[in-house]
């Protein structure tokens, strides 16, 4: 892959991350559902799932679901009491982090989405 200046990208890294507002609060509390969403997002991104871990913040608190993929990671952090979640999809190689991010936003029924994109490639 060559950039505008004709510089070749040796490592292609794309980071799509953002904030999801007014999400379905029940889904934000549902650990099993969030794990399945992350599992599906990895498939959609064409990433190789290595492991998924979760952490629940108290009985009524939010969740963190974090997947290690061979190409990097996918994470969801939830605040169900606010209908809010943050999502990171960072992948390298022949993957589609944008499609995975969009899938997660749809599955959480986000009513408003702020999305940011970062190029994390190595160029020479």
VEXDREN-2710 file (C-alpha; in Angstrom, 1 decimal):
% VEXDREN-2710
k/r/px/py/pz
1/UNK/0.0/0.0/0.0
2/UNK/1.4/3.4/-1.0
3/UNK/0.4/6.7/0.6
4/UNK/0.1/10.1/-1.2
5/UNK/3.9/10.6/-1.1
6/UNK/4.6/7.2/-2.6
7/UNK/5.7/5.9/0.7
8/UNK/5.0/2.2/1.2
9/UNK/3.2/1.0/4.3
10/UNK/5.0/-1.9/5.8
11/UNK/2.5/-2.4/8.6
12/UNK/-1.1/-1.4/8.0
13/UNK/-2.9/-0.5/11.2
14/UNK/-6.4/1.0/11.4
15/UNK/-8.0/2.2/14.6
16/UNK/-11.7/3.0/14.7
17/UNK/-13.0/4.1/18.0
18/UNK/-15.8/6.2/19.4
19/UNK/-18.6/7.0/21.8
20/UNK/-22.1/5.5/21.5
21/UNK/-25.0/7.5/23.1
22/UNK/-28.5/6.5/24.1
23/UNK/-27.9/2.8/23.7
24/UNK/-30.2/0.0/24.8
25/UNK/-29.5/-0.1/28.6
26/UNK/-30.5/-3.8/28.9
27/UNK/-28.0/-4.8/26.3
28/UNK/-25.3/-2.7/28.0
29/UNK/-25.9/-4.9/31.1
30/UNK/-26.0/-8.2/29.3
31/UNK/-22.6/-9.9/29.5
32/UNK/-23.6/-12.9/27.4
33/UNK/-25.0/-10.7/24.7
34/UNK/-22.0/-8.4/24.7
35/UNK/-19.6/-11.3/24.4
36/UNK/-21.6/-12.5/21.3
37/UNK/-21.5/-9.0/19.8
38/UNK/-17.7/-8.9/20.2
39/UNK/-17.4/-12.4/18.8
40/UNK/-19.5/-11.5/15.7
41/UNK/-17.6/-8.2/15.3
42/UNK/-14.3/-10.1/15.1
43/UNK/-15.8/-12.2/12.3
44/UNK/-17.1/-9.1/10.5
45/UNK/-13.7/-7.5/10.7
46/UNK/-12.1/-10.6/9.3
47/UNK/-10.0/-10.8/12.4
48/UNK/-8.8/-14.0/14.2
49/UNK/-10.3/-14.2/17.7
50/UNK/-7.8/-15.4/20.3
51/UNK/-9.7/-14.7/23.6
52/UNK/-12.4/-12.7/25.2
53/UNK/-12.4/-11.4/28.8
54/UNK/-15.0/-9.5/30.7
55/UNK/-15.1/-7.5/33.9
56/UNK/-18.4/-6.4/35.6
57/UNK/-18.3/-3.3/37.8
58/UNK/-20.6/-4.2/40.7
59/UNK/-24.1/-5.8/40.6
60/UNK/-25.7/-2.9/38.7
61/UNK/-22.6/-1.4/37.0
62/UNK/-21.2/-1.5/33.6
63/UNK/-19.1/-4.1/31.8
64/UNK/-15.9/-4.2/29.9
65/UNK/-15.6/-6.8/27.2
66/UNK/-12.2/-7.1/25.7
67/UNK/-11.2/-9.4/22.8
68/UNK/-7.7/-10.1/21.8
69/UNK/-7.5/-10.8/18.1
70/UNK/-4.4/-11.9/16.3
71/UNK/-4.5/-8.5/14.5
72/UNK/-4.8/-6.5/17.8
73/UNK/-8.0/-5.9/19.9
74/UNK/-11.7/-5.1/20.1
75/UNK/-13.3/-3.6/23.3
76/UNK/-16.6/-2.3/24.6
77/UNK/-16.9/-0.4/27.9
78/UNK/-20.5/0.2/29.1
79/UNK/-22.2/2.6/31.5
80/UNK/-25.8/1.3/31.4
81/UNK/-27.0/3.9/33.9
82/UNK/-26.2/6.5/31.2
83/UNK/-27.0/4.5/28.1
84/UNK/-23.4/5.1/27.1
85/UNK/-20.7/2.9/25.7
86/UNK/-17.2/3.4/24.2
87/UNK/-15.8/1.1/21.6
88/UNK/-12.4/0.4/20.2
89/UNK/-11.6/-1.7/17.1
90/UNK/-7.9/-1.7/16.3
91/UNK/-6.7/-4.1/13.7
92/UNK/-3.8/-4.6/11.3
93/UNK/-3.5/-6.3/8.0
94/UNK/-6.4/-7.3/5.7
95/UNK/-9.2/-6.5/8.1
96/UNK/-12.2/-4.1/8.3
97/UNK/-12.4/-2.4/11.7
98/UNK/-14.9/0.1/10.3
99/UNK/-17.4/-2.7/9.6
100/UNK/-16.9/-4.2/13.0
101/UNK/-17.4/-0.8/14.7
102/UNK/-20.6/-0.1/12.8
103/UNK/-21.9/-3.5/13.6
104/UNK/-21.4/-3.0/17.3
105/UNK/-23.1/0.5/17.2
106/UNK/-26.1/-1.1/15.5
107/UNK/-26.3/-4.0/17.9
108/UNK/-26.2/-1.7/20.9
109/UNK/-29.0/0.4/19.3
110/UNK/-26.9/3.6/19.6
111/UNK/-29.0/6.6/18.8
112/UNK/-26.0/8.9/18.3
113/UNK/-22.5/7.8/17.3
114/UNK/-19.2/9.7/17.5
115/UNK/-16.6/7.9/15.5
116/UNK/-12.9/8.6/15.2
117/UNK/-10.3/7.0/12.9
118/UNK/-6.6/6.7/13.3
119/UNK/-4.0/5.5/10.9
120/UNK/-1.5/3.4/12.9
121/UNK/0.6/2.2/10.0
122/UNK/4.4/2.0/9.7
123/UNK/5.6/3.6/6.5
124/UNK/9.0/3.6/4.8
END
